[in-house]
């Protein structure tokens, strides 16, 4: 009788345990906490862009590049489309 009870208990435990985890029931983790949104991105300042350009140039030098000039970052090249009325440009 105890052997039958032990076997029935083992079968019941296996039946319950087999329903707990299945490979097709696996849910993907929530990765939205790692999302980077475009609205959160801030443009680089001229000094940050210059430091990053220097860093990229150093990487290129270690890769075997012979170019000694560091390109001017676009963040440092400002185009002024209008003049302020307070600017002193000599045109009076």
Secondary structure, 3 states (H helix, E strand, C coil): CHHHHHHHHHHHHHHHHHHHCCHHHCCCCCCHHHCCCHHHCCCCCHHHHHHHHHHHHHHHHHCCCCCCCCCCCHHHCCCCCCCCCCCCCCCC
